[in-house]
């Protein structure tokens, strides 16, 4: 009877130790797989969208850095505003309520989708 107890205790201890060993191995596999995921992220292409408006165009700096234009779009944009009197007899300095703000210069805004 005493031998059976000792044998059962040895079996239980060996099962416990072997299960801990496999869990440690699984953790190291998880850590290694995380490193592989990070390596894959670096190989992915980067994308960005930039906008230039009212005659400012610095796209050549990005092209020199190795960026490629995927998509180019342009739209009209108001560059500056001006204040004008609402009527001929309006004094904008004295009566601020008769001042109207209008677009002064209308330019073009270019939107680029870049990839590297």
C-alpha positions in Angstrom: 0.0 0.0 0.0 2.8 2.3 0.9 4.5 1.6 -2.5 1.3 2.5 -4.4 1.1 5.9 -2.6 4.7 6.6 -3.4 4.3 5.6 -7.0 1.2 7.7 -7.4 3.0 10.7 -5.9 5.9 10.2 -8.3 3.5 10.0 -11.3 1.6 13.2 -10.2 4.9 15.1 -9.7 6.2 14.0 -13.1 2.9 15.0 -14.8 3.0 18.4 -13.0 6.6 19.1 -14.0 6.1 18.0 -17.6 3.1 20.3 -17.9 5.1 23.3 -16.7 7.8 22.5 -19.2 5.4 22.6 -22.1 3.8 25.8 -21.0 7.3 27.5 -20.9 7.9 26.2 -24.5 4.6 27.6 -25.6 5.4 31.0 -24.2 8.7 31.2 -26.0 6.9 30.2 -29.2 4.4 33.1 -28.7 7.3 35.5 -28.2 9.0 34.3 -31.3 5.8 34.7 -33.3 5.4 38.3 -32.1 8.8 39.1 -33.5 7.8 37.7 -36.9 4.7 39.9 -36.9 6.9 43.0 -36.3 9.2 42.0 -39.2 6.1 41.8 -41.5 5.0 45.3 -40.5 8.2 46.8 -41.6 7.9 45.2 -45.1 4.4 46.8 -45.6 4.2 50.0 -47.7 3.6 53.3 -46.1 0.9 55.7 -47.3 0.2 59.3 -46.6 -2.0 62.1 -47.9 -0.7 65.6 -48.2 -2.3 68.8 -49.4 -0.7 71.9 -51.0 -2.8 75.0 -51.6 -2.7 78.5 -53.1 0.4 78.0 -55.2 2.5 76.2 -52.5 3.8 73.0 -54.0 6.5 70.9 -52.2 5.7 67.6 -53.8 9.2 67.4 -55.3 10.7 67.0 -51.8 8.6 63.9 -51.3 9.4 62.5 -54.7 13.1 62.9 -54.1 12.7 60.9 -50.9 11.3 58.0 -52.8 7.6 58.5 -52.5 5.4 57.6 -55.4 2.2 59.4 -56.3 -0.8 57.0 -56.3 -3.5 59.5 -56.8 -3.7 63.3 -57.4 -6.8 65.4 -57.0 -7.3 69.2 -57.1 -10.1 71.4 -56.1 -10.8 75.1 -55.9 -10.0 76.9 -52.6 -10.2 80.4 -51.3 -6.7 81.7 -50.5 -7.4 85.1 -49.0 -10.5 87.1 -47.9 -11.2 90.8 -48.1 -13.6 93.2 -46.4 -15.7 95.5 -48.5 -18.5 97.9 -47.6 -22.1 96.7 -48.0 -23.2 100.0 -49.6 -21.7 103.1 -51.0 -22.4 105.3 -48.0 -21.1 102.7 -45.5 -18.1 103.7 -43.4 -16.4 100.4 -42.3 -14.3 102.1 -39.7 -17.3 103.6 -37.8 -20.0 101.0 -38.6 -18.6 97.5 -38.4 -22.1 96.1 -39.2 -22.0 97.2 -42.8 -18.8 95.3 -43.5 -19.0 92.2 -45.8 -16.2 89.6 -46.1 -15.7 88.3 -49.6 -13.2 86.0 -51.2 -10.2 87.9 -52.5 -8.0 85.3 -54.3 -9.2 81.9 -55.4 -6.5 79.3 -55.9 -6.2 75.5 -56.3 -5.7 72.9 -53.6 -3.8 69.8 -54.7 -4.3 66.6 -52.7 -1.7 63.8 -53.2 -1.9 60.2 -52.1 1.7 59.0 -51.7 3.2 55.5 -51.1 6.7 54.5 -50.2 
